[in-house]
Amino acid sequence: MASARKTLFTGSLTFVVGLALWLFGLDEEIVIFTPSKIGVVLMVLGGLETLYGVYKLKRPEDAAG
């Protein structure tokens, strides 16, 4: 159960960091990357990890192994 909550927390945190980069990095441009594009990627990855955390919380205990 702790692993599912940890996955849910880290996914949510990654999503929030990505959202902040996307919102506040629109006018910035660094030589190698654009913060807003990295923010979108982090939001997608954070959303997927959050959904996986929800799946781990909701699945039946006998299927957990």
Beta strands, then each sheet from edge to edge (+ up, - down):
end
